[in-house]
Amino acid sequence: MNICQTTMQGTAHQLFSVPNQDAFAFDIQEERIIAAVCDGVSLDSGGNWSRSQIAAAFCADAFVSALKSAPPETASLFHAFQRAAGSLLEHLQKQEISWMDCQTTLLGVIVTESCLYAGLAGDGGIICEDTAGDIRIIVTKPKTDAMVEPIVMASAWRFHQVEHPRRVLIATDGIFDALIHVENGEFTADMNQVRQWLNASQDELDQLTDALPGHDDKTVVVIRTESSEKTAL
């Protein structure tokens, strides 16, 4: 298995000198990869820029750390979400930061050759191509507005499994919303474009991310279960 990843500061954050509020973390093990992608909620309760890059980095690391010795199953993901959310609240309290003003989404996965275990809190999404070539799009719900239900909203957590994954793309909304659209309640996408992202090498992933329009931070992780880095389309 192999992994490529990139994160880039959005143009809005560059303009206002706001740090990149996305984060990712991963752990490569002999027969599986654990990965997390987080997107800090940009504005605080007063409508000002938040410090949610703190929450994003903390939760990504906490999720991956919680799973390093855990069995690959949905129950392990649930406990990792609990640990990430609970330890984030404790961390913010120690830092004297209001939890309402420092929040993040969390997309977390365990990928083995036999199964993708995926958990989601907030927006962004996961795209999985299985060994039969079928594409699965995984989100918490179709995105219709800018409202985000972050990691502390446990009632909004969603968990999924996909058998025999070949390629898995995990992306914050700065990338995911450019690839996947909702029309009349149904997902639609240019599948050639989606497969281009799923099949990209590290250099190609950097180039695709840099060229993608939009003002938001952009973060993506691509995991492949094949032994070779690239597979023909």
DRENMAR-837783 format. One record per residue (C-alpha): residue number from 0; x, y, z. Coordinates in steps of 0.25 Angstrom, whole numbers. Each point is the difference from the previous one (the first is absolute). Example, Ala and Ser with C-alpha at 12.3 -4.5 7.8 and 13.67 -1.06 7.14 Angstrom:
r nr->0&xx->49&yy->-18&zz->31
r nr->1&xx->6&yy->14&zz->-2
***
This chain:
r nr->0&xx->0&yy->0&zz->0
r nr->1&xx->4&yy->14&zz->-2
r nr->2&xx->-4&yy->14&zz->3
r nr->3&xx->1&yy->14&zz->-6
r nr->4&xx->-5&yy->13&zz->7
r nr->5&xx->1&yy->15&zz->-1
r nr->6&xx->-6&yy->12&zz->7
r nr->7&xx->0&yy->15&zz->-5
r nr->8&xx->-4&yy->13&zz->6
r nr->9&xx->-13&yy->6&zz->-7
r nr->10&xx->1&yy->13&zz->-6
r nr->11&xx->-10&yy->6&zz->10
r nr->12&xx->9&yy->-4&zz->11
r nr->13&xx->12&yy->6&zz->-8
r nr->14&xx->-7&yy->13&zz->-1
r nr->15&xx->-3&yy->2&zz->14
r nr->16&xx->13&yy->-7&zz->6
r nr->17&xx->-8&yy->-12&zz->6
r nr->18&xx->8&yy->-13&zz->1
r nr->19&xx->-4&yy->-12&zz->-7
r nr->20&xx->-11&yy->-6&zz->8
r nr->21&xx->0&yy->-14&zz->-6
r nr->22&xx->8&yy->-11&zz->5
r nr->23&xx->3&yy->-15&zz->-2
r nr->24&xx->7&yy->-11&zz->7
r nr->25&xx->3&yy->-15&zz->-4
r nr->26&xx->7&yy->-12&zz->4
r nr->27&xx->5&yy->-11&zz->-9
r nr->28&xx->0&yy->-14&zz->5
r nr->29&xx->3&yy->-13&zz->-6
r nr->30&xx->-14&yy->-4&zz->-5
r nr->31&xx->-8&yy->13&zz->2
r nr->32&xx->1&yy->15&zz->0
r nr->33&xx->-7&yy->9&zz->10
r nr->34&xx->-3&yy->15&zz->-5
r nr->35&xx->-8&yy->12&zz->5
r nr->36&xx->-3&yy->13&zz->-7
r nr->37&xx->-5&yy->12&zz->8
r nr->38&xx->-6&yy->13&zz->-4
r nr->39&xx->0&yy->11&zz->10
r nr->40&xx->-13&yy->8&zz->1
r nr->41&xx->5&yy->14&zz->-5
r nr->42&xx->-9&yy->10&zz->8
r nr->43&xx->-2&yy->1&zz->14
r nr->44&xx->-14&yy->3&zz->7
r nr->45&xx->3&yy->15&zz->-2
r nr->46&xx->2&yy->-2&zz->-15
r nr->47&xx->15&yy->2&zz->1
r nr->48&xx->11&yy->-9&zz->-4
r nr->49&xx->2&yy->-11&zz->9
r nr->50&xx->12&yy->-8&zz->5
r nr->51&xx->-6&yy->-13&zz->-5
r nr->52&xx->14&yy->-4&zz->-6
r nr->53&xx->2&yy->-4&zz->15
r nr->54&xx->-12&yy->-10&zz->0
r nr->55&xx->3&yy->-5&zz->-14
r nr->56&xx->14&yy->-4&zz->3
r nr->57&xx->-3&yy->-6&zz->14
r nr->58&xx->-12&yy->-8&zz->-5
r nr->59&xx->8&yy->-6&zz->-12
r nr->60&xx->11&yy->-5&zz->9
r nr->61&xx->-9&yy->-5&zz->11
r nr->62&xx->-8&yy->-8&zz->-9
r nr->63&xx->12&yy->-7&zz->-7
r nr->64&xx->6&yy->-2&zz->14
r nr->65&xx->-12&yy->-7&zz->5
r nr->66&xx->0&yy->-10&zz->-11
r nr->67&xx->14&yy->-4&zz->-1
r nr->68&xx->-2&yy->-13&zz->9
r nr->69&xx->-15&yy->-1&zz->-2
r nr->70&xx->-7&yy->-11&zz->-9
r nr->71&xx->-5&yy->4&zz->-14
r nr->72&xx->-15&yy->1&zz->2
r nr->73&xx->-11&yy->11&zz->1
r nr->74&xx->0&yy->-1&zz->16
r nr->75&xx->15&yy->4&zz->0
r nr->76&xx->-4&yy->13&zz->-9
r nr->77&xx->-11&yy->3&zz->10
r nr->78&xx->9&yy->0&zz->12
r nr->79&xx->11&yy->8&zz->-8
r nr->80&xx->-11&yy->11&zz->-3
r nr->81&xx->-4&yy->0&zz->15
r nr->82&xx->15&yy->1&zz->4
r nr->83&xx->3&yy->11&zz->-10
r nr->84&xx->-13&yy->8&zz->4
r nr->85&xx->2&yy->-2&zz->15
r nr->86&xx->15&yy->3&zz->1
r nr->87&xx->-2&yy->12&zz->-9
r nr->88&xx->-9&yy->6&zz->10
r nr->89&xx->10&yy->-2&zz->11
r nr->90&xx->11&yy->6&zz->-8
r nr->91&xx->-8&yy->12&zz->-3
r nr->92&xx->-4&yy->2&zz->14
r nr->93&xx->15&yy->-1&zz->5
r nr->94&xx->3&yy->10&zz->-11
r nr->95&xx->-11&yy->9&zz->5
r nr->96&xx->-6&yy->0&zz->-14
r nr->97&xx->-15&yy->0&zz->-2
r nr->98&xx->-5&yy->-13&zz->-6
r nr->99&xx->-11&yy->7&zz->-8
r nr->100&xx->11&yy->8&zz->-7
r nr->101&xx->10&yy->-11&zz->-3
r nr->102&xx->-7&yy->-11&zz->-7
r nr->103&xx->4&yy->-10&zz->-12
r nr->104&xx->-6&yy->-10&zz->-9
r nr->105&xx->6&yy->-14&zz->0
r nr->106&xx->1&yy->-11&zz->-11
r nr->107&xx->7&yy->-12&zz->5
r nr->108&xx->3&yy->-14&zz->-7
r nr->109&xx->6&yy->-13&zz->2
r nr->110&xx->4&yy->-6&zz->-13
r nr->111&xx->3&yy->-15&zz->-2
r nr->112&xx->1&yy->-8&zz->-13
r nr->113&xx->-14&yy->-6&zz->4
r nr->114&xx->-7&yy->12&zz->5
r nr->115&xx->-1&yy->15&zz->2
r nr->116&xx->-6&yy->4&zz->14
r nr->117&xx->-4&yy->15&zz->-1
r nr->118&xx->-5&yy->10&zz->10
r nr->119&xx->-5&yy->14&zz->-3
r nr->120&xx->-3&yy->12&zz->9
r nr->121&xx->-3&yy->13&zz->-8
r nr->122&xx->1&yy->3&zz->-14
r nr->123&xx->11&yy->-4&zz->-11
r nr->124&xx->-1&yy->-15&zz->-4
r nr->125&xx->6&yy->-13&zz->-4
r nr->126&xx->0&yy->-6&zz->-14
r nr->127&xx->3&yy->-15&zz->-1
r nr->128&xx->3&yy->-8&zz->-13
r nr->129&xx->-1&yy->-15&zz->3
r nr->130&xx->7&yy->-11&zz->-8
r nr->131&xx->-12&yy->-2&zz->-9
r nr->132&xx->2&yy->15&zz->-4
r nr->133&xx->-13&yy->5&zz->6
r nr->134&xx->1&yy->14&zz->7
r nr->135&xx->-7&yy->2&zz->14
r nr->136&xx->-2&yy->14&zz->5
r nr->137&xx->0&yy->2&zz->15
r nr->138&xx->-5&yy->12&zz->7
r nr->139&xx->-8&yy->3&zz->13
r nr->140&xx->-11&yy->6&zz->-8
r nr->141&xx->-1&yy->8&zz->-14
r nr->142&xx->5&yy->14&zz->3
r nr->143&xx->-10&yy->10&zz->-3
r nr->144&xx->5&yy->12&zz->8
r nr->145&xx->12&yy->5&zz->8
r nr->146&xx->-4&yy->-6&zz->13
r nr->147&xx->10&yy->-10&zz->6
r nr->148&xx->-3&yy->-11&zz->11
r nr->149&xx->14&yy->-1&zz->6
r nr->150&xx->7&yy->-11&zz->8
r nr->151&xx->-7&yy->4&zz->13
r nr->152&xx->-14&yy->-3&zz->-6
r nr->153&xx->0&yy->-15&zz->2
r nr->154&xx->-14&yy->-2&zz->-5
r nr->155&xx->5&yy->4&zz->-14
r nr->156&xx->11&yy->-10&zz->-1
r nr->157&xx->-1&yy->-10&zz->-11
r nr->158&xx->7&yy->-14&zz->-2
r nr->159&xx->1&yy->-8&zz->-13
r nr->160&xx->7&yy->-12&zz->-5
r nr->161&xx->5&yy->-3&zz->-15
r nr->162&xx->4&yy->-14&zz->-3
r nr->163&xx->13&yy->-2&zz->-9
r nr->164&xx->5&yy->14&zz->-1
r nr->165&xx->10&yy->3&zz->-11
r nr->166&xx->1&yy->16&zz->2
r nr->167&xx->-5&yy->9&zz->10
r nr->168&xx->0&yy->15&zz->0
r nr->169&xx->-3&yy->8&zz->12
r nr->170&xx->-2&yy->15&zz->-2
r nr->171&xx->-4&yy->13&zz->7
r nr->172&xx->-11&yy->7&zz->-6
r nr->173&xx->9&yy->10&zz->-7
r nr->174&xx->3&yy->-12&zz->-10
r nr->175&xx->-12&yy->-10&zz->2
r nr->176&xx->-10&yy->11&zz->-3
r nr->177&xx->7&yy->3&zz->-13
r nr->178&xx->0&yy->-15&zz->-4
r nr->179&xx->-14&yy->-4&zz->5
r nr->180&xx->-13&yy->7&zz->-2
r nr->181&xx->-14&yy->-2&zz->4
r nr->182&xx->-11&yy->2&zz->-10
r nr->183&xx->-15&yy->-3&zz->3
r nr->184&xx->5&yy->-7&zz->13
r nr->185&xx->9&yy->-10&zz->-8
r nr->186&xx->16&yy->0&zz->-1
r nr->187&xx->6&yy->4&zz->-13
r nr->188&xx->14&yy->1&zz->-5
r nr->189&xx->10&yy->-1&zz->-11
r nr->190&xx->5&yy->-14&zz->2
r nr->191&xx->12&yy->2&zz->-9
r nr->192&xx->4&yy->11&zz->9
r nr->193&xx->-3&yy->-8&zz->12
r nr->194&xx->9&yy->-11&zz->-5
r nr->195&xx->11&yy->10&zz->-3
r nr->196&xx->1&yy->4&zz->14
r nr->197&xx->-1&yy->-15&zz->5
r nr->198&xx->11&yy->-4&zz->-9
r nr->199&xx->9&yy->12&zz->2
r nr->200&xx->15&yy->-1&zz->4
r nr->201&xx->5&yy->9&zz->11
r nr->202&xx->5&yy->11&zz->-10
r nr->203&xx->-14&yy->-1&zz->-8
r nr->204&xx->-8&yy->1&zz->13
r nr->205&xx->8&yy->13&zz->4
r nr->206&xx->-3&yy->5&zz->-14
r nr->207&xx->-14&yy->-3&zz->0
r nr->208&xx->-2&yy->6&zz->14
r nr->209&xx->7&yy->13&zz->-4
r nr->210&xx->-8&yy->2&zz->-13
r nr->211&xx->-13&yy->-2&zz->7
r nr->212&xx->-8&yy->13&zz->1
r nr->213&xx->-6&yy->4&zz->12
r nr->214&xx->3&yy->9&zz->13
r nr->215&xx->0&yy->-11&zz->10
r nr->216&xx->11&yy->-8&zz->6
r nr->217&xx->2&yy->-13&zz->-8
r nr->218&xx->5&yy->-13&zz->6
r nr->219&xx->-1&yy->-14&zz->-6
r nr->220&xx->6&yy->-14&zz->3
r nr->221&xx->-1&yy->-11&zz->-10
r nr->222&xx->3&yy->-15&zz->5
r nr->223&xx->2&yy->-11&zz->-10
r nr->224&xx->0&yy->-15&zz->3
r nr->225&xx->8&yy->-4&zz->-12
r nr->226&xx->15&yy->-3&zz->1
r nr->227&xx->3&yy->10&zz->-11
r nr->228&xx->-1&yy->15&zz->2
r nr->229&xx->-8&yy->2&zz->-13
r nr->230&xx->-11&yy->-9&zz->-7
r nr->231&xx->-4&yy->2&zz->-14
r nr->232&xx->-14&yy->6&zz->-2
***
